[in-house]
Amino acid sequence: MKRLITYFAAFAMLTACNQTPTNIFLQEWDTPYGTAPFSKITTDQYLPAFKAGLEEQKANVEAIVKNPDAPTFENTILAFENASPILDKVQGVFFNLAESDSTPEMQAIEEEVTPLITEASNEIMMNEDLFARVKAVYDASEGLTREQQMVVKKIYESFIRNGVGLQGDAKKRFAEINTRLATLSQKFGQNLLAENNAFKEKTGITVSEYYDFMGSCPDREKRKEVFLAYSTRGNHGDGHDNNAIVLETLRLRAEMAQLLGYPSFAAYQLSNKMAGTPETVDNFLQPIMDASIRSANAQMKEMEKIAGHKIKAWDWSYYAERLRAQKYALDESQTKPYFQADSVLKGVFTAAEKIYGLHFEEVTGEVEVYEPSVHAYKITDADGSLIGIFYRDYYVRPTKRGGAWMNNFRDQESGVRPVIVNVCNFPASGNDPTEPKPSLLTIDNVQTAFHEFGHVLHGFLSQCNYTTVSGTSVARDFVEMFSQFNENFAFVPEILVNYANNWETGEPIPAELVQKIQKSLKFNQGFMTGELCAASILDMKWHEMSLEELSRFTDAQSVRDFETKVCDEMGLIGEIIPRYRTTYFNHIMGSGYSAGYYGYLWSEVLAVDAWEKFVADGIFNPATAKAFRQTFLEKGGSEEPMTLYKQFRGAEPDPAALMRARGLQ
């Protein structure tokens, strides 16, 4: 049963001050499926709710510590997991909305609550008496279920990794670093949002439209202008410059790792991931980079024949599209009319229906949404049982951070079904105001929709008992396997026939166009893999440095010089830049992928190898789909990743699978 601890403590605290508990976060939500009543939430409720939640959490942790009974899984681990129902509730809403509707009011609240939450976390994770109880359960965990053992292991290691073993000044300094890093991460994200909005004001396009624009704009000078604006975000020496934030963040991370006995932050981060060590990641990435550049160089020669001049970075996408049209008689203007955003969502749902037997029903009016363009859906299993509630937030807004992601409003656990959102930045409509069109998606956009719903499936199909290991609570270099795996269904003919219809005529996508799309999927992979791999290597090289090495970096120019040096050493050609440069690399500065961006490629090896089994068995083979669901999607983090993988595949993944899938062999 969700949250064994009631809201009595917070209620008593408010009534003792002669206040009425009208704050929606301090009440039970009398809504269908327990979803958030967004219309009743006002910004002035957040801060009091956070403070009430932190007080409740503190009291419940103290109760665990003072429990006179011997530590057990129930009275220590489960009690700890259930110690913060109010805080879980308000965080689930606030931080989702703070990313998708980052107004000045929400930013101000975020600035105030971030240090409060971090300081409370520091206090808990450095509580030696609490850790002693956790350790006692960890040391005597043989009689627990495997899932319980994994919960205990994860919580035990989180205490170790958050400095509980430090003493005196070292412990105090670790807490200070944690608090400061949280503030820096939040500031980085706010600066980037401002830079993204400034980019749109300057160029007339959103950041999410960048690649589409660069592939279609015939004006070379305009492409150069847009490229320079895009690639220098956060790097203009003004109030939104991120260089100082980056350097302070990197130094603090290195210092944190040093306090815990690691030579670098990368070594610290990798110590509990599948890869294990920075050396393993470096050795994994460099051959991929080498193969990518070989492919890119060969393609560049073909593009230069079309262009009649040397290719520059701002030329690549444009002439790649010209080359694609020449080689495959295919360009985005042919495909986009068949990929209207709502229809693509239908395709996403159709794949989940065919593979996993799920059913989808829009719940307009029954479940409140937080923004008019957001839609809510009830998902049920083949037997009619509730899987969860899904929000789709697809369209770009000025207050929404860039990119695409999945997040939970409510986690899955025993007896509780999750509430999950997909957020994307697809165009809200066509770009020509004189000729209104629905939101028409590029091939890459379509893959993004399927990708993000792969994360959703991982969260929804979880059948774990504890939130610590449920759904996507797995290692960073494992979690992307399921999103990348789900991309494979986007252009399967049996799925396409159910969703890819011309938005004006209703005509289904022609079979010959489907064939062209499928043949072209390996096209331009030298560029695409190269920029992704370059960003992964850049991330690693920043985080492989020691505190002493990082102390030599003092200004924006030193950041730029380091980027240049790393790109030269990895063999990246000047016509390609990393997918994210340091000052707008939100994945590693604000989204938890620090020394972990390689995980997209690492997970892709697993995803491609698993897909090869689907192809060999028959894509719609029910036994294979059932095994995938039960082995991976239902298990979350309740078992070690490689153990699960070998259960499904019968062996470790084939590293060459990625090269085959991307056509880089």
Residue pairs with C-beta under 8 A, 6 or more apart in sequence:
1 414
1 415
2 413
2 415
2 416
3 82
3 85
3 88
4 78
4 79
4 82
5 56
5 60
5 82
5 83
5 85
6 85
7 26
7 27
7 28
7 56
7 85
7 86
9 55
9 56
9 59
9 60
10 21
10 26
10 52
10 53
10 55
10 56
10 86
11 21
11 26
13 52
13 55
14 20
14 21
14 23
14 26
14 52
15 21
21 27
23 45
23 48
23 49
23 52
24 37
24 40
24 41
24 45
25 41
25 45
25 46
25 49
25 52
25 53
25 86
25 89
25 90
25 93
26 49
26 52
26 86
29 35
29 36
29 37
31 37
31 367
31 368
32 363
32 366
32 367
33 367
33 378
33 386
33 389
33 417
33 419
34 410
34 419
35 367
35 368
35 376
35 389
35 409
35 419
36 92
36 93
36 368
36 370
36 409
36 419
37 368
38 368
38 369
38 370
39 368
41 93
43 105
43 106
43 109
46 90
46 94
46 109
46 113
47 109
47 112
47 113
49 86
49 89
49 90
50 87
50 90
50 91
50 94
50 113
50 116
50 117
51 116
52 86
53 84
53 85
53 86
53 87
53 88
53 89
53 90
53 91
54 87
54 116
54 117
54 120
56 84
56 85
56 86
56 87
57 83
57 84
57 86
57 87
57 120
57 124
58 120
58 123
60 79
60 82
60 83
60 84
61 80
61 83
61 124
61 127
61 130
63 79
64 75
64 76
64 79
64 80
64 83
64 130
64 133
65 127
65 129
65 130
65 133
67 75
67 76
67 79
67 133
69 75
70 136
71 133
71 134
71 136
71 137
72 137
73 137
73 141
73 144
73 148
73 152
76 133
76 134
76 136
76 137
77 134
77 137
77 148
77 151
77 152
77 155
78 466
80 130
80 134
80 155
81 151
81 155
81 466
81 467
81 468
87 117
88 411
91 117
92 408
92 409
92 410
92 419
93 409
94 106
94 109
94 110
94 113
95 407
96 407
96 409
96 421
97 106
97 370
98 106
98 107
98 109
98 110
99 400
99 401
99 405
99 407
99 423
100 370
100 371
100 393
100 397
100 399
100 400
100 401
100 421
100 423
101 370
101 371
101 397
101 399
101 400
102 189
102 190
102 193
102 399
102 400
102 401
103 399
107 190
110 186
111 183
111 186
114 182
114 183
114 186
115 179
115 182
115 183
117 182
118 178
118 179
118 182
118 183
119 175
119 179
121 162
121 178
122 162
122 174
122 175
122 178
122 179
123 175
124 130
125 158
125 159
125 162
125 163
125 164
126 162
126 163
126 164
126 166
126 171
126 174
126 175
127 164
128 164
131 159
131 164
134 152
134 155
134 156
134 159
135 156
137 152
138 152
138 153
138 156
141 148
141 149
141 152
141 153
144 152
146 638
146 639
147 464
147 465
147 466
147 469
147 638
147 639
148 466
150 469
150 637
150 638
150 639
150 640
151 466
151 468
151 469
151 638
154 468
154 469
154 473
154 637
155 468
157 272
161 260
161 268
161 272
162 174
162 178
163 170
163 171
163 174
163 175
163 259
163 260
166 174
166 259
166 260
170 259
173 255
173 259
174 256
174 259
174 260
177 252
177 255
177 256
177 259
178 256
180 248
180 252
181 249
181 252
181 253
181 256
184 245
184 248
184 249
184 252
184 589
185 249
185 589
185 590
186 590
187 245
188 234
188 242
188 245
188 246
188 249
188 586
188 589
188 590
189 401
189 586
189 589
189 590
191 234
191 240
191 241
191 242
191 245
192 233
192 234
192 240
192 242
192 401
192 402
192 584
192 586
192 590
193 399
193 401
193 402
194 240
195 233
195 234
195 240
195 584
196 206
196 207
196 233
196 401
196 402
197 398
198 240
199 205
199 206
199 207
199 229
199 230
199 233
200 206
200 207
200 398
202 229
203 225
203 226
203 229
203 230
205 213
205 226
206 396
206 425
206 427
207 230
207 402
207 425
208 396
208 402
208 403
208 424
208 425
208 426
208 427
209 427
210 226
210 230
211 317
211 442
211 444
212 332
212 442
213 226
214 223
214 226
214 227
214 314
214 316
214 317
214 318
215 317
215 318
215 320
215 321
215 332
216 318
216 321
216 332
216 333
217 223
217 226
217 318
218 318
220 314
220 315
220 318
223 314
223 315
223 318
224 312
224 314
226 314
227 313
227 314
228 314
231 313
231 577
231 581
232 583
233 583
233 584
234 240
234 241
234 242
234 243
234 583
234 584
235 241
235 242
235 243
235 556
235 560
235 581
235 583
235 584
237 556
241 556
241 583
242 582
242 583
242 584
242 589
243 555
243 556
243 559
243 582
243 583
245 589
246 559
246 582
246 583
246 589
247 550
247 553
247 554
247 558
247 559
249 589
250 265
250 542
250 543
250 545
250 550
250 553
251 547
251 550
251 551
253 265
253 543
253 594
254 264
254 265
254 543
254 545
254 546
254 547
254 550
255 547
256 265
256 268
257 263
257 264
257 265
257 267
257 268
258 546
258 547
260 268
262 268
262 271
263 546
264 278
264 543
264 544
264 545
264 546
265 543
265 594
265 595
266 278
266 281
266 540
266 543
266 544
266 595
267 277
267 278
267 544
269 543
269 594
269 595
269 596
270 276
270 277
270 278
270 280
270 281
270 595
271 277
272 475
273 475
273 476
273 477
273 596
273 599
274 475
274 477
274 478
274 602
274 641
274 642
275 281
275 284
275 477
275 598
275 602
278 540
278 543
278 544
278 595
281 536
281 540
281 598
281 602
282 537
282 540
284 598
284 601
284 602
284 655
285 533
285 536
285 537
285 540
285 598
285 601
286 537
286 570
288 529
288 533
288 601
288 658
288 659
288 664
289 530
289 533
289 534
289 537
289 570
289 571
289 572
290 571
291 529
291 659
291 664
291 665
292 525
292 526
292 527
292 529
292 530
292 533
292 664
293 526
293 530
293 571
293 572
293 573
294 526
294 664
295 525
295 526
295 529
295 663
295 664
296 526
296 527
296 530
296 573
296 575
296 576
297 526
297 573
298 526
299 320
299 323
299 524
299 526
299 527
300 311
300 316
300 573
300 575
302 323
303 311
303 315
303 316
303 319
303 320
303 322
303 323
304 310
304 311
304 319
306 319
306 322
306 323
306 326
307 315
307 319
307 322
311 319
311 575
312 575
313 574
313 575
313 576
313 577
315 575
316 527
316 575
316 576
320 523
320 524
320 527
321 331
321 332
323 523
324 330
324 331
324 520
324 523
324 524
325 331
327 520
327 523
328 516
328 519
328 520
328 523
329 516
330 513
330 516
330 517
330 520
332 442
332 443
334 513
335 442
335 443
335 513
335 517
336 440
336 441
336 442
337 440
337 502
337 503
337 504
338 500
338 501
338 502
338 503
338 509
338 513
339 440
339 441
339 442
339 443
339 445
339 446
339 500
340 438
340 439
340 440
340 441
340 503
341 394
341 395
341 426
341 438
341 439
341 440
341 441
341 449
342 438
342 439
343 499
343 500
343 501
343 503
344 441
344 445
344 446
344 449
344 499
345 392
345 394
345 449
346 498
346 499
347 446
347 449
347 450
347 490
347 495
347 496
347 498
347 499
347 500
348 449
348 450
348 453
349 358
349 360
350 495
350 498
350 499
351 450
351 486
351 489
351 490
351 492
351 495
352 358
352 360
352 453
352 457
353 359
353 360
354 494
354 495
354 620
355 489
355 620
355 625
356 457
356 461
356 625
356 629
357 381
357 382
358 379
358 380
358 381
358 382
358 387
359 379
359 380
359 381
359 382
360 377
360 378
360 379
360 390
361 377
361 378
361 380
362 375
362 376
362 377
362 378
363 376
363 377
363 378
363 389
364 375
364 376
366 376
367 376
367 378
367 389
368 376
369 375
369 376
369 391
370 391
371 393
371 397
373 393
373 394
373 395
373 428
374 391
374 392
374 393
375 391
375 392
376 389
376 390
376 391
376 392
377 389
377 390
377 391
377 392
378 386
378 389
378 390
379 386
379 387
379 388
379 389
379 390
379 460
380 386
380 387
381 387
386 417
387 417
387 460
387 461
388 412
388 417
388 418
388 419
388 420
388 459
388 460
389 417
389 418
389 419
389 420
390 419
390 420
390 421
390 422
390 456
390 460
391 409
391 419
391 420
391 421
391 422
392 421
392 422
393 400
393 421
393 422
393 423
393 424
394 422
394 423
394 424
394 426
394 439
394 449
395 424
395 425
395 426
395 427
395 428
395 439
396 425
396 426
396 427
396 428
400 423
400 425
401 586
402 425
402 586
403 425
403 586
404 422
404 423
404 424
404 425
404 448
404 451
404 452
405 422
405 423
405 452
405 455
405 591
406 420
406 421
406 422
406 423
406 452
406 453
406 455
406 456
406 459
406 472
406 483
407 420
407 421
407 423
408 418
408 419
408 420
408 421
408 459
408 471
408 472
409 418
409 419
409 420
409 421
410 416
410 418
410 419
411 418
411 467
411 470
411 471
412 418
412 459
412 460
412 462
412 463
412 464
412 467
412 470
412 471
413 464
413 465
413 466
413 467
413 470
414 464
414 465
414 466
418 459
418 460
418 462
418 470
418 471
420 456
420 459
420 460
422 449
422 452
422 453
422 455
422 456
423 452
424 445
424 448
424 449
424 452
426 439
426 441
426 445
426 449
427 439
427 440
428 439
429 436
429 437
429 438
429 439
430 436
430 437
430 438
430 439
430 440
437 503
438 503
440 503
441 449
443 517
443 520
446 490
446 491
447 487
447 490
449 490
450 486
450 487
450 489
450 490
451 483
451 484
451 486
451 487
452 483
453 483
453 486
454 482
454 483
454 484
454 485
454 486
454 487
455 472
455 479
455 482
455 483
457 482
457 486
457 633
458 471
458 472
458 479
458 482
458 483
458 632
458 633
458 636
459 471
459 472
460 471
461 629
461 633
461 634
462 470
462 471
462 633
462 634
462 635
462 636
463 634
463 635
464 470
464 471
464 634
464 635
464 636
464 637
464 638
467 473
468 637
469 636
469 637
469 638
470 636
470 637
471 636
472 479
472 636
473 636
473 637
474 636
474 637
474 641
475 637
475 641
476 592
476 593
476 596
476 599
477 596
477 598
477 599
477 602
477 603
478 599
478 603
478 606
478 641
479 599
479 603
480 599
480 600
480 602
480 603
480 604
480 607
481 603
481 604
481 606
481 607
481 610
481 632
482 607
482 632
482 633
484 600
484 603
484 604
484 607
484 608
485 607
485 610
485 611
488 607
488 611
488 614
489 495
491 514
491 517
491 518
491 521
492 619
493 511
493 514
494 619
494 620
496 509
496 514
497 508
497 509
500 508
500 509
500 514
501 507
501 508
501 509
502 508
502 509
522 661
522 662
522 663
525 662
525 663
525 664
526 664
527 576
529 601
529 662
529 664
530 572
530 573
530 576
531 576
531 577
531 578
531 579
532 579
532 600
532 601
533 570
533 601
534 567
534 570
534 572
534 576
534 577
534 578
534 579
535 578
535 579
535 580
535 585
535 597
536 597
536 598
536 600
536 601
537 566
537 570
538 563
538 566
538 567
538 578
538 580
538 581
538 582
538 585
539 585
539 587
539 588
539 593
539 594
539 595
539 596
539 597
539 598
540 595
540 598
541 562
541 566
542 562
542 582
542 588
543 588
543 594
543 595
544 595
552 558
553 559
553 562
559 582
559 583
563 578
563 581
563 582
567 577
567 578
572 578
580 586
580 587
580 588
585 597
587 593
587 597
588 594
588 595
588 596
588 597
593 599
601 658
604 658
604 661
605 653
605 654
605 655
605 657
605 658
606 645
606 653
608 657
608 658
608 660
608 661
609 649
609 653
609 654
609 657
610 628
610 645
610 648
610 649
610 653
611 661
612 657
613 624
613 648
613 649
614 621
614 624
614 625
614 628
617 623
617 624
618 624
627 648
628 648
631 644
631 647
631 648
632 644
632 648
635 644
642 652
645 652
645 653
646 652
656 665
658 664
659 665
